[in-house]
Amino acid sequence: MSYFNYPCDVAAALHALADELAALPPFERMPDLWVSVDIQVCQHDGTPAERIAAVDALAFAVLGLDASTMPLSNGSYHHRTPVESGARGDGLEVTVYTRVPAPDAVVAA
């Protein structure tokens, strides 16, 4: 898997994907299927505070929403966009998240 380090790298990859999709022969209507695009922006480096700030910036830029830290069923935490609010209104759904320490551990850091 390739990792992206900068928003412009993600944008360039998405533009290339859009060009490839646009080059497909036209369908009368798309068949019943799911298409998912997963983007690994970077390896999990940086401090939790830096990763949280990046999620906050991306969540606001692409969805106009604030992110928050949420517990997972396995006891770990993700700082992420709201679970039910990823729909953009243009047919795309976007989720942005990173794994973070428990919230009190972030405050103490």
Long-range contacts (C-beta under 8 A, 24 or more apart in sequence): 1-40, 2-40, 3-40, 3-41, 3-42, 3-43, 4-39, 4-40, 4-41, 4-42, 5-41, 5-42, 7-58, 10-39, 10-41, 13-39, 44-98, 44-99, 47-109, 48-100, 48-101, 48-106, 48-109, 49-106, 49-109, 51-79, 51-98, 51-100, 52-79, 52-98, 52-100, 52-106, 54-98, 55-79, 55-80, 55-81, 55-96, 55-97, 55-98, 58-96, 59-96, 62-88, 62-94, 62-96, 63-88, 63-94, 63-96, 67-96, 67-97, 69-100, 69-103, 69-106, 77-101, 77-102, 77-103
